[in-house]
Amino acid sequence: MDVTYILILLFAGALATYFSGDKLASKVALLFGVASFGLSVYLLQLFQAGDNIDVIASWITRPNIYFALKADGLSLAMLLLTTALTPIIILSGLGNDFKNAKAIYALILFMSFAMVGTFLASDGLLYYIFWELSLIPIYFIALLWGNGDAEERKKAVVKFFIYTFAGSLFMLVAFVYLYGQAGSLLLSDLYRLQLSDKEQCWIFGAFFLAYAIKIPLIPFHTWQAKVYQKAPTVGTMLLSGIMLKMGLYSVIRWQLPIAPHAAKQYMPVLLGLGIAGVIYGSIVALRQKDLKKLLAYSSLAHVGLIAAGCYTLTMDGLRGAVLQMIAHGFVVVGLFFAAEIIFRRYETRMIADMGGIRSQTPKFTSMFMILVLASVALPSTFNFVGEFMVLFSLAHVNVVWPILGGTTIILGAYYMLRMFQHVMLGETNAKVFKDVSFNEGLVMVLIVAVLFFFGLYPKPITDLITPSLEAILAQINR
C-alpha cells in the first residue's frame, strides 16, 4: 500500500458525499473523514515499520513531469493533522442547517484531498496543481455559505482569491526557471541544483510571495480577517486550522532547501516580518469587538511566531515550528468552534452582547477556558511545547528576538482573558444559553484531549519529524 490510497479515499468521499443527497451528506462525509484518518494512521504504521509508501511514476514525458508523492515524517505529520481535523470540522458542522448540504460537505472533503496532495507532492508541477486546487473549494464555501452582507462577503472572498492566485503565479514562474536548470521538477533533483546567489534570491523571492500571502505574513495579510469573519465557521476552520499550514510547510520543504543562501542572507528581514506580525496581530486583536475577528488576529500573531521559527534555520526552530503548526491547528479550530456555539445561541458575534454564560453552562465554560489557556501557551498544553522551542531557537540568533516574540504570550494572555471575562462572566444575556449538545461536546473534548496529551507527551511527534528536519537542515547547510 502507498499514499495514493489516501488521495483516492478523499476524492471518492467527496463524490460519494455529493451524490448521497442533502439528508445523508453529513453522515457520508463524516464516515469518509474518519476512514481517511484511520488510513493515515495505518500508513504511518507502515512507514514506521520500514515499508516504502512513496510513489513515483512518469506522468508527462514532455516536459518531464512525474506523479511523485513523498511520505516522510514531516509530510506524514501534516497528513495526520489534515485527516484528524477534517472529521472534527465535519462533526462541528452538524449543528448547522446548510442549504445544499451535499455540496458543502463534498467541498470540505475535496479541499482535504487537495491539501493532502500539497503536503505529499514531491514534483513541483504536481505540488503546484494541488496547491491551486485547494483554492477552489474554499472560494465557494466562503462565497455561498458565508455570513453577513452578500456584497461585502463577495469582495472579501474575491480579494482573497486574487491575492493568493497572484502570489502563486510567481511560484509557477520560479518552477519554470528551475525546470530549465534541472531538467525535471522532482524535489530530489531541485535539491541538487547549484544555483548562484543571484538566482537563489530571485527564486526565494518568488516562493516567498506565494507563501507569505497564504500564511499570511504582514504586509500580505490584508485579506485574512475579513475572510475569516465572513466565511462560515467550517470554512474558517479549514483556512486557519489547515490551509495556512500549507505555506509554513512549504517554507520548510521547498523554499529553504532550494535557496538556502538567500534564506541566510535575508534572515534578519524575515525574522523581523515574523515578529512584526506577532506584535501587530496582538495589538489589533486588543481592539476587536467581533469575536471571530479577534480570533483571526490572534491567529495572525501566532503564525508570525511560527514563521520566525522556520527562518531561524536551526533544528530547534524548525522542530518548534512544526510542533506549533500542529498545536495551533487544533486550538484555533477549537476556539472558532466555541465562537460558533455561542453564535448558535445568541445569534451575535459582538463581544459586548455576550456575558453570563458560565452561570448557565459550567461544562462549556471549562472547555472554553482550557482552549483560551492553551492559546496563550500555558505549560502542560501542546502550544507551550512548540512556542518554547521557537523562542529558544530565536535566542540563539539574537536575544532581542525572543523578547519581542514573547509579546505573543503577554499580550495574548491579556486580550484572550479579557475576552473570556466579557463573553463568559458578568451579567447574563437575556437569551437562555442551552447546554452543549453531544456532538458539540464531543468536538470540544477531542480537541482538549489532543492539546493535553501532546502537551504532556510530545515525543511521538518529535520522533516522527526529527529525521526529516535533520535531512532538510543538512540540505540548507550544504
N, C-alpha and C positions, 0 to 999 in steps of 0.2 A: 504493500500500500504506500502511496505517496501523497503529497499535499494537494494534488489536483482534486482529490476527493472532497476536500472541504469547500473548494470553489464550486464544484458540481452540486453539492448538497445545498449550498446557499442559493445558487441560481435556480435550482429545481424548486426550492422552497418558495422563492419569490413567485414563480409561475404557478405553483400549486395554490398559493395563498390567493392570487388574483382570480383564479378560475374556481375557487371554492365558494365564492359568493360572500356578500356582506355579513351574513349571520355567522358563518363559520370562519371567517378570515382571521380573526384574532387568535382563535384556538389553533388553527393550522399553522399560523406564523409562530406562535409560541412553541408548538411541537417541533418545528424545524429549527427554531432558535436554540432550544435545549439540546436537540440532536447535534447541532453544529458544535456546541460546547463540549458535549461528550466525545465527539470525533476528534476535537482538538486535543483533549486530554489523552486520548488513545495515541494520536500522532506524537505527542510529547513522550509517551512511554516508549514508543518505537525508537524515537531519536535517542533517548537516554540508554536504550538497550544496544545502541550502536548501529541500528539499521539506517541505510541511506534512503531518506524520504525526499531528497531533492529531485527536481525534474529538469531535464534539458533536452530539447528536440528542435531540429531545424524547422523553422516556420515559414520564413520568406527567404528565397535564395538571392534575390537582387532588389534591394540591398540585403546584406547578410544579417538577418534577424532571427533570433531564437525564442521559442517558448520556454523560458527558463525561470524556475522558481527555486529559491534558496531557503532552506529550513535550517537555521542555526539557532542558538539560544536567544539572540536578540529578536529575530523575526518571530520565533515561536512565542516569546513573551508578549509581543504585540498582538499576535494571533489570539492568544488566550484572553487578553484584555478585551479585544473586539467581540469574540464569541461569548464571553462571560457577560458583558454589558448588553449585548443585543437582546437576549431573552428578558433581562431585567427591564430594559426600556419598553419592550413589547408588553410585559406584565404591567408596567406602570400606566400604559395607555388604556387598559381595560376599563378604567373608570370614566373614560370619555366616550361620548356618543358621536363618533366620527361619521360624517356623511361620506358615502363611497368608501367604507372601511376597507374593502378588499384592495383598493388602490394604495391607501397609505401604508397598510401593513406589508404589502408587496414591495413598496418602495423602501421601507425600512430594511427588509432582507436584501434587496438589491444593493442598497448602499453598503450594507455589511459585506456583501460579496465584493464590491469594488474596493473597499478599504482593506480587506484581507488580501486581495490581489496586489495592492500597493505595497503592503508590508512584506509580501513574499517574492515579488518580482525581482529578478536579477539580470534582466536585459533592459536597457534604457528605454526602448520604444514600448515594450510591454508595460513597464513601470509607468510610463507617461500615459498610456491608454487607460490603465486602471485609475491613475491619479485624476484624469479628466472625467472618467465615468462617474466618480463619486460626487461630482458637482450636480449631475442631472437630478437624482432623486431628492437631494436636499433643497434644490431650487423649487421643485414642485411642492414638496412638503411645506416649506415656508410660505410659498405663494398661495396655495389653495386652502390650506388648513390653518393658516396663521390667524392672529387676533389683531384687534384694533382696526383703524381706518384702512380701507382697502387700498387707497391711493398711496398712503404712507408706507404700507407694507410692500406694495409693488416697487416703490422707489428704493426701499432698503434692500430688497432681495435682488433687484437688477444691479444695484451698485455692488453688492457682494459678488454677483456672478461676473460682472465686468472686471472688477479688481482681481479676482483670483484667476480668471481666464487669461487676462493680460499678463499677469506675472508668470503664468505657466508657459506662455509663448516664448519668453526669454529663456526658460529652461529648455524648451524644444530646440531653439537655435543653438544652445550650448551642446545638446546631444548631437545635432547635425555636424557641428565642428569636431566633436570628439570622435564621431564615426569616421570622419576623414583622416584622423590621425591614427586610429586603432584598427580600422577595417571591420569592426564589429562594435556592438554596444553591450556585450557581456560585461558584467561587473568585474570579473577577474581580468579581462583584457584592459578595461579602463584603469584599473589599479596599477597595471604595469606600465602605463604611459609615463614618459619623462617629459613633462611639459615645462616650458620656460616660465620664469617668474611672471612675465607679462601675460602669457597665455593663462596661467593659473588665476591671475587677478580677474581677467575677463570671465572665465568660466565660473569662478567663485561668485562674482557679482551677479551673473545670470541666475545661478541657483539661489542666491540669497534673496532676490526679488520674489521668486516663487514661494520660498519658504517663509520669508518674513511676513508676507501677506496672509498666508494660511495659518500661521501660528496664533495670533499675529503679534508682531513687534511694533512698537512705535517707531516712526510716524505712519506705519502702514495699517493701523488698527481701526481706522475711522468707520469701517463697515460693521465692526463687531457688535457693539452694544445694541444698535437698532435691530439687527437681525436676531440677536438673542432674545430681545424683548418681543419682537413681532412674530417670531416663529412659534408654532405650538410647542408645548414642553417636550414632547418626544423628539422634535427637531432640534431644540436647544440642547437636549441631552446628547444627541448624535454629534452635533457640532463641537460642544465643549468636552464631552467625555472621550470621544474617539477621533473625530476628524482633525482637530488641531494637532493631535499626536502624529499625524502623517508628516507634518512639516518638521517637527522636532526629531522624529525617527530619521527622516531623510537627511537632516543635517549630519547626523552621525554616520549613516550608511553611505551616502553619496557625496555630500559636499566636502566634508573634512578629508576623507581619504584621497579624493581625486585632486584636490587643490590644497594640500597641507601647508605649503609655503605661504600662500595668500592668507590662510587662516592665522598663521603665526604673525604675519605682518600686520594684519588688521585686528589682532586680538584686543587691544585697548578700546578700540571703537566699538567692537562687537559686545564686549563686556559692558561698556557704557550704555549701549542701547538696551541691553537686557535689564540692567539695574535701573535705568531711567523708567522702563516700563513698570518695574516694581513700585517705584515711588509715585509715578503718575497714576497708575491704576488704584493705588491705595488712597491717594488724596481725593481723586474723583469719586471713589466709592463712598467716601465720608459724606458727600453732598447729595447722594441719591435718595429720592423719595419713593421710587418704584423698586419693589423687592427684586424683580428679575434683573433690572439694570444694575442694582448694587452687586448682585452675584456675578454679573457679566464683567464688571470692572475688577472685582475680586479675582476672577479667573485670569484677567489680563495681567494682574500683578504677579500671580503665581507662575504663569508660563514665562514671564520675563525672567524670573529667577532660574527656571529650568533651562532656558536658552543660554543664560550666562554660564550655567554649569557645563553645558555642551562645549562652549567656546573656551573653557579653561584648558582644553586639550590634555587633561590629566585623567588618570584612571578613576580617582575619587569623584571628579566632576562628571565624567560620563556615566559611571555607575549610579551616582546620586541622581543624575538627571533622568535616567531610565526608571529608577525606583519611584521618583517623584511623578513621572508621567503616569505610571500605573495608579499610584495613590490618588493623584489629582483626578483621574478618570472616575474613580469610584465616589470620591467625596463630592465632586461637583455635580454628578448625576443625582446623588442623594439630596443635595441642597436644592437643586432645581425641582426635584420631585416634591420635597417638603413645601416649596412655594406653590406648586400645583395643587397639593392637598388643601392648602389654605384658600387658594382661589376657588376651588370647588365649593367650599362652604360659604365664603364671604363675597365671592364674585368681584373681588378687587385685588389689585396688586400694590396699592398705595399703603405704605407702612403706617401712615397716620390713621388709616381707617381700621387698623387691626388692634389687637390687645385682649388680654384676659383669657387667652387660650389655655394656659396652664391649669386654671381652676376647673376647666371643663374636660380636659383630656391629658392627664398626667403622663400616660404612656407615650403619646406622640411628642409631648414636650421633652421627655427624657431622651428619645431618639434624636430629635432635632438638636438638642443641646450637645449630644455626642458628635454629631456632624459638624456643628459650629466649632467645637474644641479641636476636632481633627483638622478642620480647615486652617486653624491657627497653629497647627503643628504641636499639639500637646504631647509630651512624652508618653509612650506606650501606644500611640496611634501611628498608622502607616506613614502619614505625611511627615512626621518628625524624622523618620529614618532618612528619607531622601533629602529633606531640607537641610538636615545637619551635615550630610555628606557634601552637598553642594556648597554650603557656607565654608566648610572645612577646606574644600578644594580652592575656593576663592581666596582664602587666607594665604595659600601657598603662592598665589600670583602677586597679591598685594593686600596687606591687612586692611586697607581702606575699603576694598570691595565688600567683604562680609559685613563691615559696619554699616555700609549703605544698604546692602542687600537685606540685612536684618530688620530693616524697617517694615518688611512684609509681615514680620511677626508682631512687632509693636503696634503699627497702625492697623494691621489685620485684626488683632485682638480687640482693639478699640472699636472699630466700626462694626465688627461682627457681634460683639457682646452688646453694643448699644442697639443694634438691630434686634437682637434677641429680646432685649428688655421691652422695646416698643411693641414687638409682634406678639410675644408670648405672655408678658406680665402686664401690670397696670390694670386699667378699668376694662371690664368685659364689654365686648362688642354687643350691639343689640341683637344680632343674629346668633342663634344657637350653633355651636361648633360640634357637629356629630363626631363621635369617635371614629378612628380609622377602621376601614374595612379589612377583611382578611387579606385581600390582595395588596392593599396599601401597606399593611403591617409587614407582610412577607417581604416586599421590596426593601423596606427600611431595615428590617432585621438582617437580610442577606448582606446589604452594604455595610452595616455596622459590624457584622461578624468578620468580613474581609478586612476592614480597617483595623480591628483589634488583633486579629490573628497575625497578619503580616507586620503589624506594628511591634508585636512581641517576638515574632519569629520570621524575619525576612530572609533567612538563609536559603530556602528553596529557590527564591527568585535570584538572589545574588549568585548562587552557584550556577544557575542556568545561564545568566547573561555574561558573566565574567570572561569565559573563554572567547566569546565573540568580540567583546570590547577590547580584550588584550590583542587580538589579531588586528582590529581596526587601529588601535593605538600604535602598534608596530608599523602599520602602513603609513600612518601620519608622520612617524618619526624616522622613516626610511632615509 
